[in-house]
């Protein structure tokens, strides 16, 4: 089969079109012909950092985590699927799991679910990593109907899903953005947009919560921005973050009695730990999507498998609005 290989990691690492053996079916797995795959920030980090990032596969490697496609073969011990079913998931591209920048993948069935019927393969491929992350963060933060929820980075990959899911759970949702396009996306998706460049935290906390703070802050920006999350949160509030690789003074969180939830959705893949949770979340997300309460945001660009390098460059440029997707 055709695959795009990284033979050496580094800042100038290139993808090379190669012919590799079609993966063989194994127990508990499904062979899927890939229709589309999306690019995540962690994919670009692996390409550049290689083994300096503990989760990177050995080179030469097939990268790519998210995908949507059609089942071609099923292990005898797997139930609930048949040949020809359309599925989606996040199932490879790290550690010892071959990735999705290829024609086929043999994926653990626990990491997959049936693709939502009302969206395209391209749209479905954009969702798994960011949508599982958003869902997990909100659930761990104890989201309830009627709460005020703030999403930092509301037009980003995780953020645009988090704000839609928070709405689906019945919350009153607000989200930060840094420009007219971002603000327009946030409003279109049903949240109140806050321009973090022109409005400071104290001002929008007073404006939207009468100074009480937000019950949940979902911080998809993270790192230094967590200090803003601490400031924006209500007493005994909950903060979910996807980026906590930072040294930070937790004193503000202590004096407000905040709970901090760090979301690292790759754990089931890396450690073969409770992988079935991902499949279950993807099935729930499919129901939400089919009820038209969640719409993936895709970048306007189009890339083929041979144009993987350009797709990665698009995401790294910071100019992408929505998920960057590669179609086979």
Number of C-alpha atoms within 10 A of each C-alpha: 11 16 24 27 21 21 15 17 20 14 12 9 15 17 22 14 17 13 12 12 10 15 14 11 17 15 12 16 22 27 24 27 23 24 23 28 33 30 25 21 11 15 17 18 16 22 26 17 15 21 16 11 13 11 17 23 22 17 15 12 25 23 28 28 26 27 36 32 28 22 21 16 18 21 15 12 9 15 10 7 16 14 13 13 14 22 25 31 30 32 29 27 24 24 17 14 22 22 28 30 33 27 18 23 26 26 24 25 24 20 24 27 26 19 27 23 14 13 15 13 23 24 22 28 31 31 29 27 24 23 24 25 26 28 21 22 26 26 13 15 22 12 20 16 12 13 16 22 28 32 32 29 24 33 28 22 26 27 25 29 26 34 32 24 22 28 21 14 16 15 22 19 25 25 29 24 22 16 13 10 11 22 20 15 20 27 16 11 20 15 26 19 24 25 16 16 10 8 11 13 16 13 12 18 19 13 11 14 14 10 15 13 26 27 25 30 31 30 29 27 20 20 16 14 15 27 15 16 27 27 17 27 26 23 18 15 21 27 30 28 28 20 17 21 9 10 8 11 10 12 10 12 22 12 11 15 15 20 17 18 18 17 21 14 19 21 12 17 22 15 10 11 11 13 20 16 16 26 23 16 20 28 18 15 23 22 16 17 19 16 11 11 14 22 17 21 20 19 16 11 14 14 17 14 22 18 15 23 15 16 22 21 13 17 20 14 9 8 10 17 19 20 25 25 29 28 21 16
